[in-house]
Amino acid sequence: MRPDAARVAAVIRIDAAWLATAPLDMRAGTDTALARVIATHEPSWVTGAAA
Protein backbone atom coordinates (compact mmCIF):
# COMPACT_ATOMS: atom_id res chain seq x y z
CA MET A 1 0.00 0.00 0.00
CA ARG A 2 1.23 3.46 -0.85
CA PRO A 3 1.94 5.81 2.06
CA ASP A 4 -0.64 8.27 0.66
CA ALA A 5 -3.43 5.66 0.52
CA ALA A 6 -4.24 5.87 4.25
CA ARG A 7 -4.54 9.63 4.03
CA VAL A 8 -6.90 9.44 1.03
CA ALA A 9 -9.24 7.09 2.93
CA ALA A 10 -9.59 9.70 5.70
CA VAL A 11 -11.07 12.36 3.38
CA ILE A 12 -14.61 13.44 4.26
CA ARG A 13 -17.09 12.93 1.43
CA ILE A 14 -19.59 15.77 0.92
CA ASP A 15 -23.03 14.50 -0.14
CA ALA A 16 -24.84 17.84 -0.10
CA ALA A 17 -24.07 21.53 0.24
CA TRP A 18 -26.47 23.69 2.25
CA LEU A 19 -26.53 27.38 1.45
CA ALA A 20 -28.05 30.11 3.57
CA THR A 21 -31.26 31.69 2.30
CA ALA A 22 -31.12 34.62 4.72
CA PRO A 23 -28.62 36.06 7.19
CA LEU A 24 -28.76 34.78 10.77
CA ASP A 25 -27.31 36.53 13.78
CA MET A 26 -24.99 33.90 15.26
CA ARG A 27 -25.66 35.30 18.74
CA ALA A 28 -29.25 34.02 18.48
CA GLY A 29 -28.27 30.54 19.63
CA THR A 30 -28.80 27.01 18.37
CA ASP A 31 -32.49 26.86 19.28
CA THR A 32 -33.26 29.87 17.10
CA ALA A 33 -31.15 28.51 14.25
CA LEU A 34 -32.91 25.13 14.42
CA ALA A 35 -36.33 26.83 14.48
CA ARG A 36 -35.44 28.73 11.29
CA VAL A 37 -34.28 25.54 9.55
CA ILE A 38 -37.50 23.76 10.52
CA ALA A 39 -39.65 26.72 9.43
CA THR A 40 -37.89 26.79 6.06
CA HIS A 41 -37.99 23.05 5.34
CA GLU A 42 -41.05 21.84 7.23
CA PRO A 43 -43.44 22.03 4.26
CA SER A 44 -41.19 19.70 2.23
CA TRP A 45 -40.88 17.29 5.18
CA VAL A 46 -44.65 17.14 5.57
CA THR A 47 -45.53 16.76 1.89
CA GLY A 48 -42.46 14.83 0.80
CA ALA A 49 -41.78 17.37 -1.94
CA ALA A 50 -38.32 18.73 -2.60
CA ALA A 51 -37.61 22.16 -1.15
mmCIF file of the N, C-alpha and C atoms, coordinates in Angstrom:
data_MODEL
# 
_entry.id   MODEL 
# 
loop_
_atom_site.group_PDB 
_atom_site.id 
_atom_site.type_symbol 
_atom_site.label_atom_id 
_atom_site.label_alt_id 
_atom_site.label_comp_id 
_atom_site.label_asym_id 
_atom_site.label_entity_id 
_atom_site.label_seq_id 
_atom_site.pdbx_PDB_ins_code 
_atom_site.Cartn_x 
_atom_site.Cartn_y 
_atom_site.Cartn_z 
_atom_site.occupancy 
_atom_site.B_iso_or_equiv 
_atom_site.pdbx_formal_charge 
_atom_site.auth_seq_id 
_atom_site.auth_comp_id 
_atom_site.auth_asym_id 
_atom_site.auth_atom_id 
_atom_site.pdbx_PDB_model_num 
ATOM 1   N N  . MET A 1 1  ? 0.838   -1.176 0.000  1.00 0.00 ? 1  MET A N  1 
ATOM 2   C CA . MET A 1 1  ? 0.000   0.000  0.000  1.00 0.00 ? 1  MET A CA 1 
ATOM 3   C C  . MET A 1 1  ? 0.882   1.238  0.000  1.00 0.00 ? 1  MET A C  1 
ATOM 4   N N  . ARG A 1 2  ? 0.475   2.209  -0.803 1.00 0.00 ? 2  ARG A N  1 
ATOM 5   C CA . ARG A 1 2  ? 1.226   3.460  -0.853 1.00 0.00 ? 2  ARG A CA 1 
ATOM 6   C C  . ARG A 1 2  ? 1.062   4.237  0.443  1.00 0.00 ? 2  ARG A C  1 
ATOM 7   N N  . PRO A 1 3  ? 2.048   5.005  0.835  1.00 0.00 ? 3  PRO A N  1 
ATOM 8   C CA . PRO A 1 3  ? 1.938   5.806  2.059  1.00 0.00 ? 3  PRO A CA 1 
ATOM 9   C C  . PRO A 1 3  ? 0.788   6.809  1.998  1.00 0.00 ? 3  PRO A C  1 
ATOM 10  N N  . ASP A 1 4  ? 0.439   7.299  0.807  1.00 0.00 ? 4  ASP A N  1 
ATOM 11  C CA . ASP A 1 4  ? -0.643  8.273  0.661  1.00 0.00 ? 4  ASP A CA 1 
ATOM 12  C C  . ASP A 1 4  ? -2.021  7.629  0.747  1.00 0.00 ? 4  ASP A C  1 
ATOM 13  N N  . ALA A 1 5  ? -2.128  6.336  0.577  1.00 0.00 ? 5  ALA A N  1 
ATOM 14  C CA . ALA A 1 5  ? -3.427  5.662  0.518  1.00 0.00 ? 5  ALA A CA 1 
ATOM 15  C C  . ALA A 1 5  ? -4.204  5.802  1.826  1.00 0.00 ? 5  ALA A C  1 
ATOM 16  N N  . ALA A 1 6  ? -3.550  5.737  2.961  1.00 0.00 ? 6  ALA A N  1 
ATOM 17  C CA . ALA A 1 6  ? -4.236  5.869  4.245  1.00 0.00 ? 6  ALA A CA 1 
ATOM 18  C C  . ALA A 1 6  ? -4.793  7.282  4.413  1.00 0.00 ? 6  ALA A C  1 
ATOM 19  N N  . ARG A 1 7  ? -4.079  8.256  3.923  1.00 0.00 ? 7  ARG A N  1 
ATOM 20  C CA . ARG A 1 7  ? -4.540  9.634  4.035  1.00 0.00 ? 7  ARG A CA 1 
ATOM 21  C C  . ARG A 1 7  ? -5.748  9.878  3.121  1.00 0.00 ? 7  ARG A C  1 
ATOM 22  N N  . VAL A 1 8  ? -5.777  9.273  1.957  1.00 0.00 ? 8  VAL A N  1 
ATOM 23  C CA . VAL A 1 8  ? -6.895  9.439  1.031  1.00 0.00 ? 8  VAL A CA 1 
ATOM 24  C C  . VAL A 1 8  ? -8.164  8.850  1.634  1.00 0.00 ? 8  VAL A C  1 
ATOM 25  N N  . ALA A 1 9  ? -8.070  7.736  2.339  1.00 0.00 ? 9  ALA A N  1 
ATOM 26  C CA . ALA A 1 9  ? -9.241  7.092  2.931  1.00 0.00 ? 9  ALA A CA 1 
ATOM 27  C C  . ALA A 1 9  ? -9.856  7.956  4.029  1.00 0.00 ? 9  ALA A C  1 
ATOM 28  N N  . ALA A 1 10 ? -9.107  8.877  4.604  1.00 0.00 ? 10 ALA A N  1 
ATOM 29  C CA . ALA A 1 10 ? -9.592  9.703  5.699  1.00 0.00 ? 10 ALA A CA 1 
ATOM 30  C C  . ALA A 1 10 ? -10.307 10.975 5.211  1.00 0.00 ? 10 ALA A C  1 
ATOM 31  N N  . VAL A 1 11 ? -10.421 11.164 3.919  1.00 0.00 ? 11 VAL A N  1 
ATOM 32  C CA . VAL A 1 11 ? -11.069 12.360 3.379  1.00 0.00 ? 11 VAL A CA 1 
ATOM 33  C C  . VAL A 1 11 ? -12.576 12.282 3.620  1.00 0.00 ? 11 VAL A C  1 
ATOM 34  N N  . ILE A 1 12 ? -13.172 13.381 4.011  1.00 0.00 ? 12 ILE A N  1 
ATOM 35  C CA . ILE A 1 12 ? -14.610 13.441 4.261  1.00 0.00 ? 12 ILE A CA 1 
ATOM 36  C C  . ILE A 1 12 ? -15.328 13.658 2.934  1.00 0.00 ? 12 ILE A C  1 
ATOM 37  N N  . ARG A 1 13 ? -16.301 12.805 2.648  1.00 0.00 ? 13 ARG A N  1 
ATOM 38  C CA . ARG A 1 13 ? -17.091 12.934 1.428  1.00 0.00 ? 13 ARG A CA 1 
ATOM 39  C C  . ARG A 1 13 ? -18.275 13.870 1.679  1.00 0.00 ? 13 ARG A C  1 
ATOM 40  N N  . ILE A 1 14 ? -18.484 14.822 0.788  1.00 0.00 ? 14 ILE A N  1 
ATOM 41  C CA . ILE A 1 14 ? -19.591 15.767 0.921  1.00 0.00 ? 14 ILE A CA 1 
ATOM 42  C C  . ILE A 1 14 ? -20.722 15.295 0.019  1.00 0.00 ? 14 ILE A C  1 
ATOM 43  N N  . ASP A 1 15 ? -21.876 14.966 0.619  1.00 0.00 ? 15 ASP A N  1 
ATOM 44  C CA . ASP A 1 15 ? -23.028 14.500 -0.143 1.00 0.00 ? 15 ASP A CA 1 
ATOM 45  C C  . ASP A 1 15 ? -23.949 15.638 -0.551 1.00 0.00 ? 15 ASP A C  1 
ATOM 46  N N  . ALA A 1 16 ? -23.966 16.714 0.211  1.00 0.00 ? 16 ALA A N  1 
ATOM 47  C CA . ALA A 1 16 ? -24.843 17.841 -0.095 1.00 0.00 ? 16 ALA A CA 1 
ATOM 48  C C  . ALA A 1 16 ? -24.227 19.119 0.450  1.00 0.00 ? 16 ALA A C  1 
ATOM 49  N N  . ALA A 1 17 ? -24.516 20.214 -0.224 1.00 0.00 ? 17 ALA A N  1 
ATOM 50  C CA . ALA A 1 17 ? -24.074 21.526 0.241  1.00 0.00 ? 17 ALA A CA 1 
ATOM 51  C C  . ALA A 1 17 ? -25.303 22.349 0.588  1.00 0.00 ? 17 ALA A C  1 
ATOM 52  N N  . TRP A 1 18 ? -25.337 22.882 1.791  1.00 0.00 ? 18 TRP A N  1 
ATOM 53  C CA . TRP A 1 18 ? -26.468 23.692 2.245  1.00 0.00 ? 18 TRP A CA 1 
ATOM 54  C C  . TRP A 1 18 ? -26.042 25.149 2.221  1.00 0.00 ? 18 TRP A C  1 
ATOM 55  N N  . LEU A 1 19 ? -26.827 25.958 1.540  1.00 0.00 ? 19 LEU A N  1 
ATOM 56  C CA . LEU A 1 19 ? -26.528 27.381 1.445  1.00 0.00 ? 19 LEU A CA 1 
ATOM 57  C C  . LEU A 1 19 ? -27.560 28.169 2.240  1.00 0.00 ? 19 LEU A C  1 
ATOM 58  N N  . ALA A 1 20 ? -27.141 29.274 2.799  1.00 0.00 ? 20 ALA A N  1 
ATOM 59  C CA . ALA A 1 20 ? -28.049 30.113 3.572  1.00 0.00 ? 20 ALA A CA 1 
ATOM 60  C C  . ALA A 1 20 ? -29.019 30.837 2.643  1.00 0.00 ? 20 ALA A C  1 
ATOM 61  N N  . THR A 1 21 ? -30.274 30.950 3.072  1.00 0.00 ? 21 THR A N  1 
ATOM 62  C CA . THR A 1 21 ? -31.265 31.691 2.299  1.00 0.00 ? 21 THR A CA 1 
ATOM 63  C C  . THR A 1 21 ? -31.465 33.087 2.860  1.00 0.00 ? 21 THR A C  1 
ATOM 64  N N  . ALA A 1 22 ? -31.003 33.310 4.082  1.00 0.00 ? 22 ALA A N  1 
ATOM 65  C CA . ALA A 1 22 ? -31.117 34.616 4.725  1.00 0.00 ? 22 ALA A CA 1 
ATOM 66  C C  . ALA A 1 22 ? -30.048 34.713 5.808  1.00 0.00 ? 22 ALA A C  1 
ATOM 67  N N  . PRO A 1 23 ? -29.617 35.921 6.133  1.00 0.00 ? 23 PRO A N  1 
ATOM 68  C CA . PRO A 1 23 ? -28.621 36.065 7.193  1.00 0.00 ? 23 PRO A CA 1 
ATOM 69  C C  . PRO A 1 23 ? -29.200 35.676 8.560  1.00 0.00 ? 23 PRO A C  1 
ATOM 70  N N  . LEU A 1 24 ? -28.352 35.168 9.425  1.00 0.00 ? 24 LEU A N  1 
ATOM 71  C CA . LEU A 1 24 ? -28.765 34.784 10.775 1.00 0.00 ? 24 LEU A CA 1 
ATOM 72  C C  . LEU A 1 24 ? -27.730 35.317 11.758 1.00 0.00 ? 24 LEU A C  1 
ATOM 73  N N  . ASP A 1 25 ? -28.209 36.029 12.744 1.00 0.00 ? 25 ASP A N  1 
ATOM 74  C CA . ASP A 1 25 ? -27.314 36.534 13.784 1.00 0.00 ? 25 ASP A CA 1 
ATOM 75  C C  . ASP A 1 25 ? -26.831 35.341 14.604 1.00 0.00 ? 25 ASP A C  1 
ATOM 76  N N  . MET A 1 26 ? -25.545 35.077 14.588 1.00 0.00 ? 26 MET A N  1 
ATOM 77  C CA . MET A 1 26 ? -24.988 33.901 15.258 1.00 0.00 ? 26 MET A CA 1 
ATOM 78  C C  . MET A 1 26 ? -25.121 33.993 16.779 1.00 0.00 ? 26 MET A C  1 
ATOM 79  N N  . ARG A 1 27 ? -25.446 35.159 17.303 1.00 0.00 ? 27 ARG A N  1 
ATOM 80  C CA . ARG A 1 27 ? -25.661 35.296 18.742 1.00 0.00 ? 27 ARG A CA 1 
ATOM 81  C C  . ARG A 1 27 ? -27.036 34.783 19.155 1.00 0.00 ? 27 ARG A C  1 
ATOM 82  N N  . ALA A 1 28 ? -27.875 34.444 18.186 1.00 0.00 ? 28 ALA A N  1 
ATOM 83  C CA . ALA A 1 28 ? -29.248 34.019 18.475 1.00 0.00 ? 28 ALA A CA 1 
ATOM 84  C C  . ALA A 1 28 ? -29.287 32.673 19.198 1.00 0.00 ? 28 ALA A C  1 
ATOM 85  N N  . GLY A 1 29 ? -28.318 31.836 18.956 1.00 0.00 ? 29 GLY A N  1 
ATOM 86  C CA . GLY A 1 29 ? -28.268 30.542 19.626 1.00 0.00 ? 29 GLY A CA 1 
ATOM 87  C C  . GLY A 1 29 ? -28.747 29.401 18.737 1.00 0.00 ? 29 GLY A C  1 
ATOM 88  N N  . THR A 1 30 ? -28.484 28.193 19.178 1.00 0.00 ? 30 THR A N  1 
ATOM 89  C CA . THR A 1 30 ? -28.799 27.014 18.374 1.00 0.00 ? 30 THR A CA 1 
ATOM 90  C C  . THR A 1 30 ? -30.294 26.758 18.283 1.00 0.00 ? 30 THR A C  1 
ATOM 91  N N  . ASP A 1 31 ? -31.047 27.078 19.325 1.00 0.00 ? 31 ASP A N  1 
ATOM 92  C CA . ASP A 1 31 ? -32.493 26.858 19.283 1.00 0.00 ? 31 ASP A CA 1 
ATOM 93  C C  . ASP A 1 31 ? -33.143 27.724 18.205 1.00 0.00 ? 31 ASP A C  1 
ATOM 94  N N  . THR A 1 32 ? -32.727 28.971 18.115 1.00 0.00 ? 32 THR A N  1 
ATOM 95  C CA . THR A 1 32 ? -33.263 29.869 17.097 1.00 0.00 ? 32 THR A CA 1 
ATOM 96  C C  . THR A 1 32 ? -32.852 29.409 15.705 1.00 0.00 ? 32 THR A C  1 
ATOM 97  N N  . ALA A 1 33 ? -31.613 28.988 15.548 1.00 0.00 ? 33 ALA A N  1 
ATOM 98  C CA . ALA A 1 33 ? -31.147 28.509 14.248 1.00 0.00 ? 33 ALA A CA 1 
ATOM 99  C C  . ALA A 1 33 ? -31.937 27.266 13.821 1.00 0.00 ? 33 ALA A C  1 
ATOM 100 N N  . LEU A 1 34 ? -32.147 26.333 14.738 1.00 0.00 ? 34 LEU A N  1 
ATOM 101 C CA . LEU A 1 34 ? -32.912 25.128 14.423 1.00 0.00 ? 34 LEU A CA 1 
ATOM 102 C C  . LEU A 1 34 ? -34.357 25.480 14.072 1.00 0.00 ? 34 LEU A C  1 
ATOM 103 N N  . ALA A 1 35 ? -34.954 26.420 14.775 1.00 0.00 ? 35 ALA A N  1 
ATOM 104 C CA . ALA A 1 35 ? -36.327 26.829 14.482 1.00 0.00 ? 35 ALA A CA 1 
ATOM 105 C C  . ALA A 1 35 ? -36.430 27.417 13.075 1.00 0.00 ? 35 ALA A C  1 
ATOM 106 N N  . ARG A 1 36 ? -35.412 28.163 12.646 1.00 0.00 ? 36 ARG A N  1 
ATOM 107 C CA . ARG A 1 36 ? -35.436 28.729 11.287 1.00 0.00 ? 36 ARG A CA 1 
ATOM 108 C C  . ARG A 1 36 ? -35.271 27.653 10.243 1.00 0.00 ? 36 ARG A C  1 
ATOM 109 N N  . VAL A 1 37 ? -34.440 26.650 10.501 1.00 0.00 ? 37 VAL A N  1 
ATOM 110 C CA . VAL A 1 37 ? -34.277 25.542 9.553  1.00 0.00 ? 37 VAL A CA 1 
ATOM 111 C C  . VAL A 1 37 ? -35.595 24.779 9.417  1.00 0.00 ? 37 VAL A C  1 
ATOM 112 N N  . ILE A 1 38 ? -36.237 24.497 10.540 1.00 0.00 ? 38 ILE A N  1 
ATOM 113 C CA . ILE A 1 38 ? -37.505 23.762 10.519 1.00 0.00 ? 38 ILE A CA 1 
ATOM 114 C C  . ILE A 1 38 ? -38.575 24.580 9.799  1.00 0.00 ? 38 ILE A C  1 
ATOM 115 N N  . ALA A 1 39 ? -38.643 25.866 10.075 1.00 0.00 ? 39 ALA A N  1 
ATOM 116 C CA . ALA A 1 39 ? -39.647 26.717 9.427  1.00 0.00 ? 39 ALA A CA 1 
ATOM 117 C C  . ALA A 1 39 ? -39.437 26.776 7.915  1.00 0.00 ? 39 ALA A C  1 
ATOM 118 N N  . THR A 1 40 ? -38.190 26.724 7.482  1.00 0.00 ? 40 THR A N  1 
ATOM 119 C CA . THR A 1 40 ? -37.890 26.790 6.057  1.00 0.00 ? 40 THR A CA 1 
ATOM 120 C C  . THR A 1 40 ? -38.194 25.473 5.354  1.00 0.00 ? 40 THR A C  1 
ATOM 121 N N  . HIS A 1 41 ? -37.898 24.357 6.004  1.00 0.00 ? 41 HIS A N  1 
ATOM 122 C CA . HIS A 1 41 ? -37.992 23.051 5.342  1.00 0.00 ? 41 HIS A CA 1 
ATOM 123 C C  . HIS A 1 41 ? -39.192 22.219 5.763  1.00 0.00 ? 41 HIS A C  1 
ATOM 124 N N  . GLU A 1 42 ? -39.940 22.644 6.738  1.00 0.00 ? 42 GLU A N  1 
ATOM 125 C CA . GLU A 1 42 ? -41.054 21.839 7.229  1.00 0.00 ? 42 GLU A CA 1 
ATOM 126 C C  . GLU A 1 42 ? -42.074 21.491 6.146  1.00 0.00 ? 42 GLU A C  1 
ATOM 127 N N  . PRO A 1 43 ? -42.467 22.409 5.284  1.00 0.00 ? 43 PRO A N  1 
ATOM 128 C CA . PRO A 1 43 ? -43.440 22.025 4.255  1.00 0.00 ? 43 PRO A CA 1 
ATOM 129 C C  . PRO A 1 43 ? -42.965 20.855 3.395  1.00 0.00 ? 43 PRO A C  1 
ATOM 130 N N  . SER A 1 44 ? -41.681 20.810 3.052  1.00 0.00 ? 44 SER A N  1 
ATOM 131 C CA . SER A 1 44 ? -41.185 19.705 2.232  1.00 0.00 ? 44 SER A CA 1 
ATOM 132 C C  . SER A 1 44 ? -41.131 18.406 3.043  1.00 0.00 ? 44 SER A C  1 
ATOM 133 N N  . TRP A 1 45 ? -40.883 18.500 4.362  1.00 0.00 ? 45 TRP A N  1 
ATOM 134 C CA . TRP A 1 45 ? -40.875 17.286 5.178  1.00 0.00 ? 45 TRP A CA 1 
ATOM 135 C C  . TRP A 1 45 ? -42.281 16.723 5.305  1.00 0.00 ? 45 TRP A C  1 
ATOM 136 N N  . VAL A 1 46 ? -43.275 17.595 5.391  1.00 0.00 ? 46 VAL A N  1 
ATOM 137 C CA . VAL A 1 46 ? -44.653 17.141 5.571  1.00 0.00 ? 46 VAL A CA 1 
ATOM 138 C C  . VAL A 1 46 ? -45.194 16.547 4.275  1.00 0.00 ? 46 VAL A C  1 
ATOM 139 N N  . THR A 1 47 ? -44.968 17.216 3.152  1.00 0.00 ? 47 THR A N  1 
ATOM 140 C CA . THR A 1 47 ? -45.530 16.764 1.886  1.00 0.00 ? 47 THR A CA 1 
ATOM 141 C C  . THR A 1 47 ? -44.649 15.773 1.150  1.00 0.00 ? 47 THR A C  1 
ATOM 142 N N  . GLY A 1 48 ? -43.382 15.710 1.493  1.00 0.00 ? 48 GLY A N  1 
ATOM 143 C CA . GLY A 1 48 ? -42.458 14.831 0.799  1.00 0.00 ? 48 GLY A CA 1 
ATOM 144 C C  . GLY A 1 48 ? -41.902 15.443 -0.470 1.00 0.00 ? 48 GLY A C  1 
ATOM 145 N N  . ALA A 1 49 ? -42.256 16.688 -0.760 1.00 0.00 ? 49 ALA A N  1 
ATOM 146 C CA . ALA A 1 49 ? -41.775 17.372 -1.939 1.00 0.00 ? 49 ALA A CA 1 
ATOM 147 C C  . ALA A 1 49 ? -40.381 17.946 -1.680 1.00 0.00 ? 49 ALA A C  1 
ATOM 148 N N  . ALA A 1 50 ? -39.648 18.139 -2.741 1.00 0.00 ? 50 ALA A N  1 
ATOM 149 C CA . ALA A 1 50 ? -38.320 18.728 -2.600 1.00 0.00 ? 50 ALA A CA 1 
ATOM 150 C C  . ALA A 1 50 ? -38.460 20.219 -2.313 1.00 0.00 ? 50 ALA A C  1 
ATOM 151 N N  . ALA A 1 51 ? -37.556 20.729 -1.499 1.00 0.00 ? 51 ALA A N  1 
ATOM 152 C CA . ALA A 1 51 ? -37.608 22.164 -1.151 1.00 0.00 ? 51 ALA A CA 1 
ATOM 153 C C  . ALA A 1 51 ? -37.098 23.014 -2.276 1.00 0.00 ? 51 ALA A C  1 
# 
